[in-house]
């Protein structure tokens, strides 16, 4: 599954307001769909040096070896 992950949990209210997803929300969708791989994409440039934070948010929900980021 390829899913929007524009923002982190630190900005989840803004994600909701701007109709974007957080990495945790993307992981929740992937978990509910029983996917084997998740690719997080459309990541905000504000996370250029913090992409690991987004991955950690997602991994709290979804423990699959195919968790990737774009």
N, CA, C and O atoms as CSV, one atom per row, in Angstrom:
chain,resi,resn,atom,element,x,y,z
A,1,UNK,N,N,0.853,-1.167,0.000
A,1,UNK,CA,C,0.000,0.000,0.000
A,1,UNK,C,C,0.904,1.237,0.000
A,1,UNK,O,O,1.898,1.291,0.725
A,2,UNK,N,N,0.557,2.199,-0.798
A,2,UNK,CA,C,1.214,3.508,-0.795
A,2,UNK,C,C,0.224,4.487,-0.201
A,2,UNK,O,O,-0.918,4.581,-0.651
A,3,UNK,N,N,0.669,5.225,0.822
A,3,UNK,CA,C,-0.267,6.098,1.536
A,3,UNK,C,C,0.384,7.427,1.889
A,3,UNK,O,O,1.556,7.482,2.261
A,4,UNK,N,N,-0.383,8.476,1.769
A,4,UNK,CA,C,0.005,9.827,2.192
A,4,UNK,C,C,0.416,9.807,3.663
A,4,UNK,O,O,-0.255,9.209,4.504
A,5,UNK,N,N,1.514,10.463,3.951
A,5,UNK,CA,C,1.987,10.585,5.335
A,5,UNK,C,C,2.612,11.963,5.499
A,5,UNK,O,O,3.768,12.096,5.899
A,6,UNK,N,N,1.830,12.975,5.184
A,6,UNK,CA,C,2.349,14.337,5.142
A,6,UNK,C,C,2.885,14.806,6.479
A,6,UNK,O,O,3.916,15.477,6.537
A,7,UNK,N,N,2.192,14.456,7.556
A,7,UNK,CA,C,2.535,15.018,8.864
A,7,UNK,C,C,2.677,13.939,9.923
A,7,UNK,O,O,2.223,12.808,9.749
A,8,UNK,N,N,3.314,14.309,11.018
A,8,UNK,CA,C,3.468,13.416,12.155
A,8,UNK,C,C,2.363,13.639,13.163
A,8,UNK,O,O,1.522,14.525,13.004
A,9,UNK,N,N,2.376,12.835,14.188
A,9,UNK,CA,C,1.375,12.951,15.249
A,9,UNK,C,C,1.452,14.301,15.948
A,9,UNK,O,O,0.470,14.755,16.536
A,10,UNK,N,N,2.614,14.946,15.887
A,10,UNK,CA,C,2.768,16.265,16.508
A,10,UNK,C,C,1.870,17.313,15.861
A,10,UNK,O,O,1.570,18.340,16.470
A,11,UNK,N,N,1.442,17.056,14.634
A,11,UNK,CA,C,0.576,18.000,13.909
A,11,UNK,C,C,-0.719,17.321,13.428
A,11,UNK,O,O,-1.246,17.659,12.368
A,12,UNK,N,N,-1.218,16.371,14.212
A,12,UNK,CA,C,-2.394,15.624,13.760
A,12,UNK,C,C,-3.639,16.496,13.591
A,12,UNK,O,O,-4.461,16.227,12.715
A,13,UNK,N,N,-3.791,17.531,14.412
A,13,UNK,CA,C,-4.946,18.430,14.247
A,13,UNK,C,C,-4.873,19.180,12.925
A,13,UNK,O,O,-5.881,19.354,12.242
A,14,UNK,N,N,-3.675,19.619,12.574
A,14,UNK,CA,C,-3.496,20.334,11.303
A,14,UNK,C,C,-3.683,19.369,10.125
A,14,UNK,O,O,-4.212,19.754,9.082
A,15,UNK,N,N,-3.250,18.120,10.294
A,15,UNK,CA,C,-3.453,17.118,9.243
A,15,UNK,C,C,-4.944,16.936,8.969
A,15,UNK,O,O,-5.370,16.876,7.815
A,16,UNK,N,N,-5.722,16.850,10.027
A,16,UNK,CA,C,-7.173,16.701,9.885
A,16,UNK,C,C,-7.764,17.924,9.179
A,16,UNK,O,O,-8.584,17.793,8.270
A,17,UNK,N,N,-7.340,19.100,9.607
A,17,UNK,CA,C,-7.852,20.346,9.026
A,17,UNK,C,C,-7.522,20.476,7.540
A,17,UNK,O,O,-8.333,20.981,6.764
A,18,UNK,N,N,-6.326,20.019,7.142
A,18,UNK,CA,C,-5.885,20.169,5.755
A,18,UNK,C,C,-6.123,18.914,4.915
A,18,UNK,O,O,-5.694,18.826,3.765
A,19,UNK,N,N,-6.822,17.939,5.521
A,19,UNK,CA,C,-7.182,16.697,4.829
A,19,UNK,C,C,-5.969,15.897,4.360
A,19,UNK,O,O,-5.948,15.357,3.254
A,20,UNK,N,N,-4.953,15.835,5.234
A,20,UNK,CA,C,-3.776,15.000,5.015
A,20,UNK,C,C,-3.769,13.918,6.082
A,20,UNK,O,O,-4.572,13.945,7.015
A,21,UNK,N,N,-2.869,12.982,5.938
A,21,UNK,CA,C,-2.755,11.894,6.905
A,21,UNK,C,C,-1.460,12.003,7.685
A,21,UNK,O,O,-0.465,12.549,7.208
A,22,UNK,N,N,-1.497,11.474,8.892
A,22,UNK,CA,C,-0.269,11.313,9.653
A,22,UNK,C,C,0.275,9.918,9.358
A,22,UNK,O,O,-0.432,9.072,8.811
A,23,UNK,N,N,1.513,9.689,9.716
A,23,UNK,CA,C,2.092,8.363,9.489
A,23,UNK,C,C,1.368,7.307,10.322
A,23,UNK,O,O,1.220,6.165,9.887
A,24,UNK,N,N,0.923,7.681,11.502
A,24,UNK,CA,C,0.170,6.741,12.345
A,24,UNK,C,C,-1.160,6.388,11.683
A,24,UNK,O,O,-1.550,5.221,11.670
A,25,UNK,N,N,-1.857,7.379,11.136
A,25,UNK,CA,C,-3.126,7.112,10.447
A,25,UNK,C,C,-2.906,6.210,9.239
A,25,UNK,O,O,-3.707,5.312,8.980
A,26,UNK,N,N,-1.828,6.443,8.499
A,26,UNK,CA,C,-1.517,5.597,7.344
A,26,UNK,C,C,-1.302,4.155,7.790
A,26,UNK,O,O,-1.763,3.219,7.138
A,27,UNK,N,N,-0.599,3.986,8.906
A,27,UNK,CA,C,-0.353,2.640,9.431
A,27,UNK,C,C,-1.653,1.980,9.879
A,27,UNK,O,O,-1.826,0.774,9.707
A,28,UNK,N,N,-2.557,2.752,10.444
A,28,UNK,CA,C,-3.849,2.203,10.869
A,28,UNK,C,C,-4.655,1.710,9.671
A,28,UNK,O,O,-5.281,0.652,9.735
A,29,UNK,N,N,-4.642,2.469,8.583
A,29,UNK,CA,C,-5.339,2.051,7.364
A,29,UNK,C,C,-4.711,0.771,6.823
A,29,UNK,O,O,-5.420,-0.161,6.444
A,30,UNK,N,N,-3.393,0.726,6.789
A,30,UNK,CA,C,-2.683,-0.454,6.286
A,30,UNK,C,C,-2.959,-1.681,7.158
A,30,UNK,O,O,-3.153,-2.784,6.646
A,31,UNK,N,N,-2.974,-1.484,8.452
A,31,UNK,CA,C,-3.256,-2.602,9.369
A,31,UNK,C,C,-4.659,-3.150,9.138
A,31,UNK,O,O,-4.855,-4.364,9.088
A,32,UNK,N,N,-5.628,-2.259,8.999
A,32,UNK,CA,C,-7.015,-2.684,8.754
A,32,UNK,C,C,-7.168,-3.390,7.414
A,32,UNK,O,O,-8.067,-4.213,7.238
A,33,UNK,N,N,-6.290,-3.066,6.471
A,33,UNK,CA,C,-6.347,-3.692,5.145
A,33,UNK,C,C,-5.487,-4.953,5.060
A,33,UNK,O,O,-5.454,-5.615,4.023
A,34,UNK,N,N,-4.791,-5.284,6.152
A,34,UNK,CA,C,-3.933,-6.481,6.197
A,34,UNK,C,C,-2.892,-6.506,5.089
A,34,UNK,O,O,-2.665,-7.548,4.473
A,35,UNK,N,N,-2.261,-5.373,4.832
A,35,UNK,CA,C,-1.249,-5.322,3.774
A,35,UNK,C,C,0.076,-5.890,4.268
A,35,UNK,O,O,0.320,-5.988,5.471
A,36,UNK,N,N,0.922,-6.259,3.316
A,36,UNK,CA,C,2.239,-6.800,3.644
A,36,UNK,C,C,3.330,-5.750,3.541
A,36,UNK,O,O,4.452,-5.960,4.004
A,37,UNK,N,N,3.001,-4.632,2.940
A,37,UNK,CA,C,3.998,-3.575,2.778
A,37,UNK,C,C,3.299,-2.229,2.780
A,37,UNK,O,O,2.216,-2.079,2.215
A,38,UNK,N,N,3.930,-1.245,3.424
A,38,UNK,CA,C,3.403,0.117,3.461
A,38,UNK,C,C,4.505,1.072,3.051
A,38,UNK,O,O,5.608,1.031,3.597
A,39,UNK,N,N,4.209,1.924,2.098
A,39,UNK,CA,C,5.134,2.961,1.669
A,39,UNK,C,C,4.518,4.304,2.044
A,39,UNK,O,O,3.438,4.661,1.573
A,40,UNK,N,N,5.219,5.035,2.895
A,40,UNK,CA,C,4.765,6.370,3.297
A,40,UNK,C,C,5.299,7.372,2.282
A,40,UNK,O,O,6.490,7.379,1.970
A,41,UNK,N,N,4.414,8.210,1.774
A,41,UNK,CA,C,4.807,9.169,0.746
A,41,UNK,C,C,4.168,10.519,1.016
A,41,UNK,O,O,3.384,10.664,1.954
A,42,UNK,N,N,4.502,11.512,0.190
A,42,UNK,CA,C,3.983,12.881,0.312
A,42,UNK,C,C,4.322,13.454,1.697
A,42,UNK,O,O,3.489,14.077,2.355
A,43,UNK,N,N,5.572,13.220,2.112
A,43,UNK,CA,C,6.046,13.652,3.424
A,43,UNK,C,C,6.432,15.123,3.365
A,43,UNK,O,O,7.159,15.543,2.465
A,44,UNK,N,N,5.953,15.891,4.311
A,44,UNK,CA,C,6.243,17.322,4.367
A,44,UNK,C,C,7.749,17.561,4.510
A,44,UNK,O,O,8.445,16.811,5.194
A,45,UNK,N,N,8.228,18.598,3.867
A,45,UNK,CA,C,9.650,18.947,3.947
A,45,UNK,C,C,10.073,19.309,5.372
A,45,UNK,O,O,11.266,19.304,5.678
A,46,UNK,N,N,9.123,19.620,6.239
A,46,UNK,CA,C,9.464,19.929,7.631
A,46,UNK,C,C,10.051,18.708,8.336
A,46,UNK,O,O,10.674,18.835,9.391
A,47,UNK,N,N,9.850,17.512,7.747
A,47,UNK,CA,C,10.376,16.285,8.325
A,47,UNK,C,C,11.613,15.783,7.589
A,47,UNK,O,O,11.992,14.619,7.725
A,48,UNK,N,N,12.230,16.647,6.821
A,48,UNK,CA,C,13.410,16.261,6.038
A,48,UNK,C,C,14.451,15.550,6.907
A,48,UNK,O,O,15.011,14.533,6.499
A,49,UNK,N,N,14.704,16.075,8.083
A,49,UNK,CA,C,15.686,15.483,8.984
A,49,UNK,C,C,15.034,14.671,10.100
A,49,UNK,O,O,15.707,14.255,11.043
A,50,UNK,N,N,13.728,14.446,9.995
A,50,UNK,CA,C,12.991,13.757,11.059
A,50,UNK,C,C,12.155,12.596,10.520
A,50,UNK,O,O,11.172,12.204,11.149
A,51,UNK,N,N,12.523,12.049,9.382
A,51,UNK,CA,C,11.712,10.977,8.793
A,51,UNK,C,C,11.638,9.755,9.697
A,51,UNK,O,O,10.645,9.028,9.681
A,52,UNK,N,N,12.678,9.528,10.480
A,52,UNK,CA,C,12.664,8.392,11.400
A,52,UNK,C,C,11.525,8.530,12.416
A,52,UNK,O,O,10.947,7.532,12.846
A,53,UNK,N,N,11.209,9.768,12.794
A,53,UNK,CA,C,10.114,10.010,13.729
A,53,UNK,C,C,8.786,9.523,13.134
A,53,UNK,O,O,7.969,8.924,13.834
A,54,UNK,N,N,8.580,9.785,11.840
A,54,UNK,CA,C,7.364,9.329,11.179
A,54,UNK,C,C,7.312,7.808,11.131
A,54,UNK,O,O,6.257,7.208,11.339
A,55,UNK,N,N,8.457,7.188,10.857
A,55,UNK,CA,C,8.492,5.726,10.836
A,55,UNK,C,C,8.172,5.148,12.206
A,55,UNK,O,O,7.452,4.155,12.307
A,56,UNK,N,N,8.693,5.753,13.247
A,56,UNK,CA,C,8.422,5.263,14.601
A,56,UNK,C,C,6.940,5.392,14.951
A,56,UNK,O,O,6.368,4.502,15.580
A,57,UNK,N,N,6.315,6.510,14.541
A,57,UNK,CA,C,4.869,6.670,14.762
A,57,UNK,C,C,4.102,5.537,14.101
A,57,UNK,O,O,3.186,4.968,14.696
A,58,UNK,N,N,4.480,5.208,12.863
A,58,UNK,CA,C,3.794,4.150,12.119
A,58,UNK,C,C,4.057,2.781,12.739
A,58,UNK,O,O,3.152,1.950,12.815
A,59,UNK,N,N,5.273,2.546,13.176
A,59,UNK,CA,C,5.635,1.238,13.727
A,59,UNK,C,C,4.949,0.957,15.063
A,59,UNK,O,O,4.876,-0.197,15.484
A,60,UNK,N,N,4.450,1.983,15.727
A,60,UNK,CA,C,3.692,1.766,16.960
A,60,UNK,C,C,2.373,1.046,16.674
A,60,UNK,O,O,1.806,0.391,17.549
A,61,UNK,N,N,1.896,1.178,15.436
A,61,UNK,CA,C,0.617,0.584,15.034
A,61,UNK,C,C,0.828,-0.669,14.192
A,61,UNK,O,O,0.087,-1.642,14.325
A,62,UNK,N,N,1.824,-0.645,13.341
A,62,UNK,CA,C,1.983,-1.677,12.320
A,62,UNK,C,C,3.394,-2.254,12.380
A,62,UNK,O,O,4.373,-1.550,12.136
A,63,UNK,N,N,3.488,-3.522,12.703
A,63,UNK,CA,C,4.782,-4.189,12.771
A,63,UNK,C,C,4.927,-5.140,11.589
A,63,UNK,O,O,4.684,-6.341,11.702
A,64,UNK,N,N,5.328,-4.575,10.454
A,64,UNK,CA,C,5.578,-5.409,9.279
A,64,UNK,C,C,6.934,-5.066,8.714
A,64,UNK,O,O,7.343,-3.907,8.773
A,65,UNK,N,N,7.641,-6.027,8.171
A,65,UNK,CA,C,8.980,-5.765,7.655
A,65,UNK,C,C,8.989,-4.861,6.433
A,65,UNK,O,O,10.028,-4.297,6.092
A,66,UNK,N,N,7.845,-4.713,5.766
A,66,UNK,CA,C,7.794,-3.914,4.554
A,66,UNK,C,C,7.462,-2.453,4.772
A,66,UNK,O,O,7.014,-1.783,3.842
A,67,UNK,N,N,7.670,-1.937,5.978
A,67,UNK,CA,C,7.357,-0.524,6.224
A,67,UNK,C,C,8.481,0.333,5.653
A,67,UNK,O,O,9.614,0.300,6.133
A,68,UNK,N,N,8.152,1.084,4.640
A,68,UNK,CA,C,9.130,1.913,3.925
A,68,UNK,C,C,8.710,3.368,3.963
A,68,UNK,O,O,7.586,3.700,4.340
A,69,UNK,N,N,9.618,4.214,3.571
A,69,UNK,CA,C,9.281,5.620,3.426
A,69,UNK,C,C,9.848,6.135,2.121
A,69,UNK,O,O,10.864,5.639,1.636
A,70,UNK,N,N,9.190,7.130,1.555
A,70,UNK,CA,C,9.613,7.720,0.296
A,70,UNK,C,C,10.261,9.034,0.608
A,70,UNK,O,O,10.708,9.734,-0.300
